[in-house]
Amino acid sequence: MKIGFFGDSYIDTVWHRRENPNIPPGRKIWAHRLLDDLAAPFICSGLGGTSQYYAIAEWKRWSSKINFDVAIFTFTWPHRLYTDNLTERVITAKIEGRDLGELAAKEAEIQDAADKYYRYLYSKDEHEFEFELMIKWCLELPDQYPNTKFIFLPNTTSSQELAKKYFSRGTLVDFAFETLSLGEGERVGVAPYIMDRTGHLSDGVHEQVKDLIKDIVVNNKQGVIPVDYSQFSLVNLFPGYYD
């Protein structure tokens, strides 16, 4: 089975692979565990801190080479920036609130440019408009690739509502990843990235998300899949906002 992951940190199977290729089982995110359970090869991954267009660009790149059996997308935050590989290290670290330490001269310039963009040029309305169109574009993929099973996973309650607005085919999991992270005590917007909580979730919740998605894949579940948050081992079911 060929499974592709397209999105950000909630679906990023490569972050800890780069740091340590021999990842202990408890440090693997749900997507990595799904591959293990289904004995599926590692093909492509989301990347933490990236924008929705990163998922789209990766889909365009990989779908031209591989006929995916399953394609899994996350819907991230609208304010993020898309960059090429030369600058993504700096931009994604900024988005996730990670400190890269001393930067090379070019990296410092990139960070300064991003700071000034958000200070002087950023338009919330423009980014949200473009984000909505990108979600719509992703949700139209099942019509174009009928032999691929598409699973869509919103990160936030706002992207959850947008997804339900445009969803027509495939599988939409009716939840928000951020709600799970909040239920585990993480901050709204999951930044700064908590380094000892891979993919913003604990070991137990990663296992439960893996089981949820595995059931959808194995049993070929279609349509909008309702989720009861009480099925997850969360500290706070309704945590509100954290300081």
C-alpha positions as CSV (number, residue, x, y, z in Angstrom):
1,M,0.0,0.0,0.0
2,K,1.3,3.4,-1.0
3,I,0.4,6.1,1.6
4,G,1.3,9.8,1.2
5,F,1.3,12.4,3.9
6,F,0.8,16.0,2.9
7,G,0.8,18.8,5.5
8,D,2.6,20.1,8.6
9,S,3.8,19.0,12.0
10,Y,0.8,16.9,12.8
11,I,1.8,14.7,9.9
12,D,5.5,15.2,9.9
13,T,7.2,11.8,10.0
14,V,10.6,13.2,9.1
15,W,11.4,15.6,11.9
16,H,12.7,13.0,14.2
17,R,14.0,10.8,11.4
18,R,16.5,13.7,10.6
19,E,17.5,13.9,14.3
20,N,17.5,10.1,14.9
21,P,16.7,7.5,12.3
22,N,16.2,4.8,15.0
23,I,13.2,6.4,16.7
24,P,12.0,4.7,19.9
25,P,8.4,3.5,19.5
26,G,7.0,6.0,22.0
27,R,8.5,8.9,20.0
28,K,6.9,8.0,16.7
29,I,4.0,10.1,15.6
30,W,0.7,8.5,14.6
31,A,1.5,8.6,10.9
32,H,4.8,6.8,11.4
33,R,2.9,4.1,13.4
34,L,0.3,3.8,10.7
35,L,3.1,2.9,8.2
36,D,4.5,0.4,10.6
37,D,1.1,-1.3,11.2
38,L,0.2,-1.5,7.5
39,A,3.8,-2.5,6.5
40,A,3.7,0.4,4.1
41,P,6.9,2.0,2.7
42,F,7.9,5.5,3.7
43,I,7.4,7.8,0.6
44,C,6.7,11.4,1.7
45,S,5.9,13.4,4.7
46,G,4.4,16.6,6.0
47,L,6.8,19.2,7.4
48,G,6.4,21.1,10.6
49,G,5.7,24.9,10.4
50,T,4.8,24.8,6.7
51,S,1.8,26.5,5.0
52,Q,-1.1,24.8,3.2
53,Y,0.6,25.4,-0.1
54,Y,3.5,23.2,1.0
55,A,1.1,20.3,1.1
56,I,-0.2,21.2,-2.3
57,A,3.3,21.6,-3.8
58,E,4.3,18.2,-2.4
59,W,1.2,16.6,-3.8
60,K,1.9,18.0,-7.2
61,R,5.5,16.7,-7.0
62,W,4.8,13.2,-5.7
63,S,1.6,12.5,-7.6
64,S,3.3,13.0,-10.9
65,K,5.6,10.0,-9.9
66,I,3.5,7.7,-7.8
67,N,-0.1,6.4,-7.9
68,F,-1.0,6.7,-4.2
69,D,-3.5,4.3,-2.7
70,V,-4.1,6.7,0.2
71,A,-3.3,10.4,0.5
72,I,-3.7,12.1,3.9
73,F,-3.8,15.9,4.1
74,T,-3.8,18.2,7.1
75,F,-5.3,21.7,7.0
76,T,-3.0,24.0,8.8
77,W,-3.0,27.8,9.8
78,P,-3.7,30.5,7.3
79,H,-0.9,33.0,8.4
80,R,2.0,30.7,7.4
81,L,4.4,31.4,4.6
82,Y,5.5,29.1,1.7
83,T,9.2,29.0,1.0
84,D,11.5,26.9,-1.0
85,N,14.0,24.5,0.5
86,L,16.7,27.2,0.8
87,T,14.7,29.2,3.4
88,E,12.2,26.7,4.9
89,R,14.6,25.9,7.9
90,V,14.4,29.5,9.1
91,I,10.7,30.2,8.3
92,T,9.4,27.0,9.8
93,A,11.4,27.5,13.0
94,K,10.0,31.0,13.2
95,I,6.4,29.7,12.8
96,E,6.9,27.0,15.5
97,G,8.8,29.3,17.8
98,R,12.0,27.2,17.7
99,D,15.4,28.8,18.5
100,L,17.9,27.9,15.8
101,G,20.8,29.4,17.8
102,E,23.4,31.4,15.8
103,L,22.3,31.9,12.2
104,A,24.5,32.1,9.1
105,A,24.4,35.5,7.4
106,K,21.9,34.5,4.8
107,E,19.7,32.9,7.4
108,A,19.7,36.0,9.5
109,E,18.6,38.0,6.4
110,I,15.7,35.6,5.8
111,Q,14.6,35.8,9.4
112,D,14.7,39.6,9.2
113,A,12.7,39.6,6.0
114,A,10.1,37.4,7.6
115,D,9.9,39.7,10.6
116,K,9.4,42.7,8.4
117,Y,6.9,41.0,6.2
118,Y,4.6,40.2,9.1
119,R,5.2,43.7,10.5
120,Y,4.6,45.8,7.3
121,L,3.1,43.6,4.6
122,Y,1.0,40.8,6.1
123,S,-2.7,41.0,5.5
124,K,-4.9,38.6,7.6
125,D,-7.8,38.9,5.2
126,E,-5.7,38.1,2.2
127,H,-4.1,35.0,3.8
128,E,-7.4,33.7,5.0
129,F,-9.0,34.2,1.5
130,E,-6.1,32.3,-0.1
131,F,-6.2,29.6,2.6
132,E,-9.9,29.0,2.0
133,L,-9.2,28.6,-1.7
134,M,-6.4,26.1,-1.0
135,I,-8.6,24.0,1.2
136,K,-11.2,23.9,-1.5
137,W,-8.5,22.9,-4.0
138,C,-7.4,20.0,-1.8
139,L,-11.0,18.8,-1.3
140,E,-11.6,18.7,-5.0
141,L,-8.7,16.2,-5.5
142,P,-10.9,13.0,-5.0
143,D,-12.8,14.0,-8.2
144,Q,-9.6,14.1,-10.2
145,Y,-8.0,11.0,-8.7
146,P,-10.8,8.4,-8.2
147,N,-8.4,5.6,-7.5
148,T,-6.8,7.3,-4.5
149,K,-8.5,7.3,-1.1
150,F,-8.2,10.8,0.3
151,I,-8.4,11.5,4.1
152,F,-8.6,15.1,5.3
153,L,-7.6,16.1,8.8
154,P,-8.3,19.7,10.0
155,N,-5.8,21.3,12.5
156,T,-8.2,24.0,13.8
157,T,-11.9,24.5,14.4
158,S,-11.9,27.2,11.7
159,S,-10.3,24.9,9.1
160,Q,-12.7,22.2,10.3
161,E,-15.7,24.4,9.4
162,L,-14.2,25.4,6.0
163,A,-13.6,21.7,5.2
164,K,-17.2,20.8,5.9
165,K,-18.3,23.7,3.8
166,Y,-16.5,22.4,0.7
167,F,-16.3,18.6,1.3
168,S,-17.9,16.3,-1.2
169,R,-15.9,13.1,-1.7
170,G,-13.3,11.1,0.2
171,T,-13.1,11.1,4.0
172,L,-13.2,14.1,6.3
173,V,-12.4,13.5,10.0
174,D,-14.7,15.9,11.8
175,F,-12.3,17.1,14.5
176,A,-9.4,19.5,15.0
177,F,-5.9,18.4,15.9
178,E,-5.4,21.6,17.9
179,T,-8.3,20.6,20.2
180,L,-6.4,17.4,21.0
181,S,-3.2,19.4,21.7
182,L,-5.1,21.8,23.9
183,G,-6.6,18.8,25.8
184,E,-3.0,17.7,26.5
185,G,-2.1,21.1,27.9
186,E,-0.3,22.7,24.8
187,R,-0.7,26.3,23.8
188,V,-3.1,27.6,21.3
189,G,-1.5,27.6,17.9
190,V,0.9,24.9,19.1
191,A,3.8,27.3,19.3
192,P,6.4,27.2,20.6
193,Y,6.9,23.6,19.6
194,I,7.3,21.4,22.7
195,M,10.4,19.3,21.8
196,D,9.5,16.4,24.1
197,R,6.0,16.0,22.7
198,T,6.5,14.8,19.1
199,G,3.9,16.1,16.8
200,H,2.1,18.0,19.6
201,L,0.6,14.9,21.0
202,S,1.6,12.4,23.7
203,D,2.5,8.7,23.1
204,G,-1.0,7.5,24.1
205,V,-2.9,10.0,21.9
206,H,-0.7,9.3,18.9
207,E,-1.6,5.6,19.3
208,Q,-5.3,6.5,19.5
209,V,-5.1,8.7,16.4
210,K,-3.3,6.0,14.5
211,D,-6.0,3.5,15.4
212,L,-8.7,6.0,14.2
213,I,-7.0,6.5,10.8
214,K,-6.1,2.9,10.4
215,D,-9.8,1.9,10.9
216,I,-10.7,4.4,8.1
217,V,-8.1,3.0,5.8
218,V,-8.7,-0.7,6.4
219,N,-12.5,-0.5,6.4
220,N,-12.6,2.1,3.6
221,K,-14.8,4.5,5.5
222,Q,-16.1,7.4,3.4
223,G,-17.8,10.7,4.1
224,V,-17.6,12.9,7.2
225,I,-16.4,10.8,10.2
226,P,-17.7,12.2,13.5
227,V,-15.2,12.2,16.4
228,D,-16.0,12.1,20.1
229,Y,-13.1,13.7,21.9
230,S,-13.8,11.6,25.0
231,Q,-12.3,8.6,23.1
232,F,-8.9,10.2,23.6
233,S,-6.8,10.1,26.8
234,L,-6.8,13.9,27.3
235,V,-6.0,15.8,30.5
236,N,-8.7,18.4,29.7
237,L,-11.6,17.8,27.4
238,F,-12.5,21.5,27.3
239,P,-9.2,23.2,28.2
240,G,-9.9,26.7,26.9
241,Y,-6.8,28.9,26.3
242,Y,-3.5,28.6,28.0
243,D,-1.2,31.4,29.0
